[in-house]
């Protein structure tokens, strides 16, 4: 808006002012010629925006018209017109060297024409030299401003592209999730429909299948609840908590079940002074899920090891098991919605965990060795107020 105002309004007004000044001061020998040259210059200025593909040709005519206009008016005030015109050209020229070269040529033309009507005394020559050097400095400043403007516009466009890409990926993920949800719900519905249709056709009593039907309905309900939990935005009021206290709460919730399954939780390496801004219940949910997964992965009795470390000013939690492990091909898919190797799993547990951790500004990664176990590493940014 600023540049459009300068080129389309200020520049024509200034040309009219120079014409008026030259005629009033009787500097020009041909008033009609300077008026025609001024009209040609202003016309070219407007035509550039209309016929962009002829920009070079129109600009050449515009420069020639300005040089003749300056020579005819014999006023140093044309200097401002040179600068405004130069700033417009620099927006269309890519490359600092090309821009500086154009500025150097245009200011040289201005200086030569000025010499033609300036008295040849020492003061005038030094004044011309001063103006020439000042003009070069102005060219560099304009070039710098334009380069900064280009970088800003590039960053704005880059941000728009990233936002568009994010929306595309989000829509793609939602489509995949919707397809997965439809597929998962279809299976128990098909089973229930088959039993009901078979019972209706043969007038069977469906009481023997109550548990099976109820189980399938419960499975659909569980799947729907987890899907909604995954898809809805998490609105939380974060507070600063000790991650150590959070893990102690997790252990108190899961230890009895772990022990009854023949396993043991080992939590001996920790740092009690690591504080994280979090939704306490959500983070508890994440670690309870990881411990349940670890427990289910161990066929024989084993340890679930939890470590809490300060690594590069981040709270790092490692949850390791001694289970059957995960194949490398499967390890790449474990955070994908609806991917599961469990017969009764929904495939949303780890996806939900990953989403919660990402909402907290953290990361979660997994490593695994077959028949030796799996380890999940979760990193959280430390709260700056309590960071030690």
C-alpha positions as CSV (number, residue, x, y, z in Angstrom):
1,X,0.0,0.0,0.0
2,X,2.8,2.4,0.9
3,X,4.7,1.8,-2.4
4,X,1.5,1.9,-4.5
5,X,0.7,5.3,-2.9
6,X,4.3,6.6,-3.7
7,X,4.4,5.4,-7.3
8,X,0.8,6.2,-8.4
9,X,0.1,9.4,-6.5
10,X,3.3,11.0,-5.0
11,X,5.4,10.5,-8.1
12,X,3.0,12.1,-10.6
13,X,2.3,15.0,-8.3
14,X,6.1,15.6,-7.9
15,X,6.5,15.5,-11.7
16,X,3.7,18.1,-12.1
17,X,5.5,20.2,-9.3
18,X,8.8,20.1,-11.2
19,X,7.1,21.2,-14.4
20,X,5.4,24.1,-12.6
21,X,8.6,25.1,-10.9
22,X,10.7,25.0,-14.1
23,X,8.1,27.1,-16.0
24,X,7.8,29.6,-13.1
25,X,11.5,30.0,-12.6
26,X,12.0,30.2,-16.4
27,X,14.6,27.4,-16.4
28,X,13.2,25.7,-19.5
29,X,13.5,27.0,-23.1
30,X,10.6,24.8,-24.3
31,X,7.6,24.6,-21.9
32,X,5.5,22.5,-24.2
33,X,8.3,19.9,-24.5
34,X,8.7,19.4,-20.7
35,X,4.9,19.1,-20.4
36,X,4.9,16.4,-23.1
37,X,7.9,14.6,-21.5
38,X,6.2,14.7,-18.1
39,X,3.0,13.2,-19.6
40,X,5.0,10.5,-21.3
41,X,6.8,9.7,-18.1
42,X,3.6,9.5,-16.0
43,X,1.9,7.4,-18.7
44,X,4.7,4.9,-18.7
45,X,4.5,4.7,-14.9
46,X,0.9,3.6,-15.1
47,X,1.3,1.3,-18.2
48,X,4.0,-0.7,-16.4
49,X,1.3,-2.1,-14.0
50,X,-1.1,-2.9,-16.8
51,X,1.3,-4.5,-19.3
52,X,3.7,-6.4,-17.1
53,X,5.1,-8.6,-19.9
54,X,6.3,-5.4,-21.6
55,X,7.8,-4.0,-18.4
56,X,11.4,-3.8,-19.8
57,X,10.4,-1.9,-22.9
58,X,8.1,0.5,-21.1
59,X,10.8,1.0,-18.4
60,X,13.4,1.9,-21.0
61,X,11.1,4.5,-22.5
62,X,10.4,5.8,-19.0
63,X,14.1,6.2,-18.2
64,X,14.7,8.0,-21.5
65,X,11.7,10.3,-20.8
66,X,13.1,11.1,-17.3
67,X,16.6,11.9,-18.7
68,X,15.2,14.3,-21.3
69,X,12.7,15.7,-18.8
70,X,15.6,16.4,-16.4
71,X,17.7,17.9,-19.1
72,X,14.9,20.1,-20.3
73,X,13.7,21.4,-16.8
74,X,17.3,21.9,-15.6
75,X,16.2,21.5,-12.0
76,X,18.1,19.5,-9.3
77,X,14.7,18.6,-7.9
78,X,14.4,15.8,-10.4
79,X,16.7,13.9,-8.0
80,X,13.8,12.7,-6.0
81,X,12.1,11.4,-9.2
82,X,15.3,9.4,-9.9
83,X,15.3,7.9,-6.4
84,X,11.5,6.9,-6.5
85,X,11.9,5.4,-10.0
86,X,15.0,3.5,-8.9
87,X,13.3,2.0,-5.8
88,X,10.5,0.7,-8.1
89,X,13.0,-0.9,-10.5
90,X,14.9,-2.5,-7.7
91,X,11.8,-4.4,-6.6
92,X,11.7,-6.1,-10.1
93,X,15.4,-6.9,-10.2
94,X,16.7,-10.0,-8.4
95,X,20.2,-9.9,-7.2
96,X,22.1,-7.3,-5.2
97,X,24.9,-6.8,-7.8
98,X,22.4,-6.0,-10.6
99,X,20.5,-3.6,-8.3
100,X,23.6,-1.7,-7.3
101,X,24.8,-1.6,-10.9
102,X,21.4,-0.1,-12.1
103,X,21.5,2.4,-9.3
104,X,25.1,3.4,-10.1
105,X,24.2,3.9,-13.8
106,X,21.0,5.9,-13.1
107,X,22.7,8.2,-10.6
108,X,25.6,8.7,-13.0
109,X,23.1,9.9,-15.7
110,X,21.6,12.3,-13.2
111,X,25.1,13.7,-12.3
112,X,26.1,14.1,-15.9
113,X,22.9,16.0,-16.8
114,X,23.3,18.1,-13.7
115,X,26.8,19.1,-14.7
116,X,25.5,20.3,-18.1
117,X,23.5,23.2,-16.6
118,X,25.5,23.9,-13.4
119,X,28.1,26.7,-13.2
120,X,31.6,25.3,-13.4
121,X,33.0,26.7,-10.1
122,X,34.6,24.8,-7.3
123,X,31.6,24.9,-5.0
124,X,29.3,23.5,-7.7
125,X,31.7,20.7,-8.6
126,X,32.2,19.7,-4.9
127,X,28.4,19.9,-4.4
128,X,27.8,17.6,-7.4
129,X,30.5,15.2,-6.0
130,X,28.8,15.2,-2.5
131,X,25.4,14.6,-4.0
132,X,26.8,11.7,-6.1
133,X,28.3,10.0,-3.1
134,X,25.1,10.6,-1.1
135,X,23.1,9.1,-4.0
136,X,25.2,5.9,-4.0
137,X,24.6,5.6,-0.2
138,X,20.9,6.1,-0.8
139,X,21.0,3.3,-3.5
140,X,22.6,0.9,-1.0
141,X,20.0,1.8,1.7
142,X,17.1,1.3,-0.8
143,X,18.6,-2.1,-1.9
144,X,19.0,-3.2,1.8
145,X,15.3,-2.2,2.5
146,X,14.1,-4.1,-0.5
147,X,16.1,-7.2,0.3
148,X,14.7,-7.1,3.9
149,X,11.2,-6.8,2.4
150,X,11.8,-9.7,0.1
151,X,13.0,-11.9,2.9
152,X,9.9,-10.9,5.0
153,X,7.6,-11.7,2.1
154,X,9.5,-15.0,1.6
155,X,9.0,-15.9,5.2
156,X,5.3,-15.0,5.0
157,X,4.9,-17.2,1.9
158,X,6.8,-20.0,3.5
159,X,4.6,-19.8,6.6
160,X,1.5,-20.0,4.4
161,X,2.9,-23.0,2.5
162,X,3.7,-24.7,5.8
163,X,0.1,-24.0,7.1
164,X,-1.3,-25.3,3.9
165,X,0.9,-28.4,4.1
166,X,-0.2,-28.9,7.7
167,X,-3.8,-28.7,6.8
168,X,-3.4,-31.2,4.0
169,X,-1.6,-33.6,6.3
170,X,-4.2,-33.1,9.0
171,X,-7.0,-33.8,6.4
172,X,-5.2,-36.8,5.2
173,X,-4.8,-38.1,8.8
174,X,-8.4,-37.5,9.5
175,X,-9.4,-39.4,6.4
176,X,-7.2,-42.3,7.4
177,X,-8.6,-42.2,10.9
178,X,-12.2,-42.1,9.7
179,X,-11.5,-45.0,7.3
180,X,-9.8,-47.0,10.1
181,X,-12.7,-46.2,12.6
182,X,-15.3,-47.3,10.1
183,X,-13.4,-50.5,9.4
184,X,-12.9,-51.3,13.1
185,X,-16.6,-50.7,13.9
186,X,-17.8,-52.6,10.9
187,X,-16.3,-55.9,12.2
188,X,-18.3,-56.1,15.5
189,X,-21.4,-54.8,13.8
190,X,-21.1,-57.5,11.2
191,X,-20.8,-60.2,13.9
192,X,-23.8,-58.8,15.9
193,X,-25.9,-58.5,12.7
194,X,-25.0,-62.1,11.7
195,X,-26.1,-63.5,15.0
196,X,-29.3,-61.5,15.1
197,X,-30.2,-62.5,11.5
198,X,-29.3,-66.1,12.1
199,X,-31.4,-66.2,15.3
200,X,-34.4,-64.5,13.6
201,X,-34.4,-66.9,10.6
202,X,-34.3,-70.0,12.9
203,X,-36.2,-68.5,15.8
204,X,-33.2,-69.2,18.1
205,X,-32.8,-68.0,21.7
206,X,-29.9,-65.6,21.6
207,X,-29.3,-65.8,25.4
208,X,-26.2,-68.0,24.9
209,X,-24.6,-65.2,22.9
210,X,-25.4,-62.4,25.2
211,X,-21.8,-62.2,26.5
212,X,-20.4,-62.2,22.9
213,X,-22.8,-59.5,21.7
214,X,-22.1,-57.4,24.9
215,X,-18.4,-57.8,24.4
216,X,-18.6,-56.6,20.8
217,X,-20.8,-53.6,21.9
218,X,-18.3,-52.8,24.6
219,X,-15.4,-53.0,22.1
220,X,-17.2,-50.5,19.8
221,X,-17.8,-48.2,22.8
222,X,-14.2,-48.3,23.8
223,X,-13.1,-47.7,20.3
224,X,-15.4,-44.7,19.9
225,X,-14.3,-43.2,23.3
226,X,-10.6,-43.5,22.4
227,X,-11.2,-42.1,19.0
228,X,-13.0,-39.0,20.4
229,X,-10.2,-38.6,23.0
230,X,-7.6,-38.7,20.2
231,X,-9.4,-36.3,17.8
232,X,-10.7,-33.6,20.1
233,X,-8.4,-30.7,21.0
234,X,-6.9,-30.9,24.4
235,X,-8.0,-27.9,26.5
236,X,-5.9,-27.9,29.7
237,X,-4.7,-25.5,32.3
238,X,-1.1,-26.4,32.7
239,X,0.6,-26.2,36.1
240,X,4.2,-26.9,37.1
241,X,4.7,-30.3,38.7
242,X,7.7,-32.5,39.6
243,X,7.9,-35.2,37.0
244,X,9.2,-37.4,39.8
245,X,6.0,-37.0,41.8
246,X,4.0,-37.8,38.7
247,X,5.9,-41.1,38.2
248,X,5.4,-42.0,41.9
249,X,1.7,-41.6,41.3
250,X,1.9,-43.8,38.2
251,X,3.7,-46.5,40.2
252,X,1.2,-46.4,43.0
253,X,-1.6,-46.9,40.5
254,X,0.0,-49.8,38.6
255,X,2.3,-51.6,41.0
256,X,-0.4,-54.0,42.4
257,X,-1.4,-55.1,39.0
258,X,2.2,-55.5,37.9
259,X,3.0,-57.6,40.9
260,X,0.0,-59.8,40.6
261,X,1.1,-60.5,37.0
262,X,4.4,-61.7,38.3
263,X,6.5,-58.7,37.3
264,X,8.3,-55.9,39.2
265,X,8.7,-52.1,38.7
266,X,12.2,-50.9,39.2
267,X,12.6,-47.1,39.8
268,X,15.9,-46.4,41.4
269,X,17.5,-43.8,39.1
270,X,15.7,-40.5,39.3
271,X,16.1,-36.7,39.8
272,X,13.5,-35.2,42.1
273,X,14.3,-31.6,41.0
274,X,13.0,-31.8,37.5
275,X,9.8,-29.7,37.0
276,X,7.6,-29.7,34.0
277,X,4.6,-27.5,33.0
278,X,1.9,-30.2,32.5
279,X,-1.6,-31.5,32.8
280,X,-0.9,-33.9,35.6
281,X,-3.7,-36.3,34.9
282,X,-2.9,-36.5,31.2
283,X,0.8,-37.3,31.8
284,X,-0.2,-39.9,34.4
285,X,-2.4,-41.5,31.7
286,X,0.5,-41.6,29.3
287,X,2.8,-43.5,31.7
288,X,0.0,-45.8,32.9
289,X,-0.5,-46.8,29.3
290,X,3.2,-47.4,28.7
291,X,3.5,-49.6,31.8
292,X,0.4,-51.6,30.9
293,X,1.9,-52.2,27.4
294,X,5.2,-53.2,29.0
295,X,3.4,-55.7,31.3
296,X,1.4,-57.2,28.4
297,X,4.5,-57.7,26.3
298,X,6.3,-59.9,28.9
299,X,5.4,-63.5,28.7
300,X,7.7,-64.5,31.5
301,X,8.3,-62.7,34.8
302,X,10.4,-59.6,34.3
303,X,11.3,-56.0,35.3
304,X,9.7,-52.8,34.1
305,X,12.5,-50.3,34.6
306,X,11.8,-46.5,34.9
307,X,14.6,-43.9,34.8
308,X,14.3,-40.1,35.1
309,X,17.3,-38.1,33.9
310,X,18.3,-34.5,33.2
311,X,19.7,-34.6,29.6
312,X,20.6,-31.3,28.0
313,X,18.2,-29.3,30.2
314,X,15.3,-31.7,29.4
315,X,13.5,-34.1,31.6
316,X,14.0,-37.5,30.0
317,X,11.9,-40.5,31.2
318,X,12.8,-44.0,30.0
319,X,10.3,-46.9,30.4
320,X,11.9,-50.3,29.5
321,X,10.6,-53.8,29.6
322,X,12.0,-57.3,29.1
323,X,9.3,-58.4,26.7
324,X,9.2,-60.1,23.3
325,X,10.2,-56.9,21.6
326,X,8.9,-55.3,18.4
327,X,10.1,-56.0,14.9
328,X,11.8,-53.1,13.1
329,X,9.1,-53.0,10.4
330,X,6.4,-52.7,13.1
331,X,8.4,-50.2,15.2
332,X,7.8,-47.6,12.5
333,X,4.1,-48.0,12.7
334,X,3.3,-48.2,16.4
335,X,2.3,-44.5,16.7
336,X,0.0,-44.7,13.7
337,X,-3.7,-44.6,14.6
338,X,-5.5,-48.0,14.5
339,X,-2.2,-50.0,14.1
340,X,-2.0,-52.8,16.7
341,X,-0.7,-56.3,17.1
342,X,-3.1,-57.1,19.9
343,X,-6.1,-59.2,19.2
344,X,-8.3,-56.9,21.4
345,X,-6.5,-53.6,20.9
346,X,-7.9,-50.5,19.2
347,X,-4.5,-49.2,18.0
348,X,-5.1,-45.8,19.5
349,X,-3.3,-46.1,22.8
350,X,0.2,-45.0,21.6
351,X,-1.3,-42.5,19.2
352,X,-3.1,-40.8,22.1
353,X,0.1,-40.9,24.2
354,X,2.1,-39.3,21.4
355,X,-0.5,-36.6,20.9
356,X,-0.5,-35.7,24.7
357,X,3.3,-35.6,24.8
358,X,3.4,-33.4,21.7
359,X,0.8,-31.1,23.2
360,X,3.2,-30.6,26.1
361,X,6.1,-29.7,23.7
362,X,7.8,-33.1,24.2
363,X,8.8,-36.1,22.1
364,X,8.4,-39.8,22.4
365,X,10.6,-42.4,20.7
366,X,10.9,-46.2,20.9
367,X,13.7,-48.7,20.4
368,X,13.3,-52.5,20.6
369,X,15.3,-55.7,20.3
370,X,13.4,-58.9,19.6
371,X,13.2,-61.3,22.6
372,X,15.0,-58.7,24.7
373,X,12.6,-55.9,25.2
374,X,11.4,-52.4,24.3
375,X,12.3,-49.0,25.6
376,X,10.3,-45.8,25.3
377,X,12.1,-42.5,25.7
378,X,10.0,-39.4,26.5
379,X,11.5,-35.9,26.6
380,X,9.9,-32.9,28.2
381,X,11.1,-29.3,28.2
382,X,11.9,-28.2,31.7
383,X,10.0,-25.4,33.3
384,X,12.3,-22.4,33.2
385,X,11.3,-21.0,36.6
386,X,12.3,-24.3,38.4
387,X,15.1,-25.3,36.1
388,X,18.2,-26.3,38.0
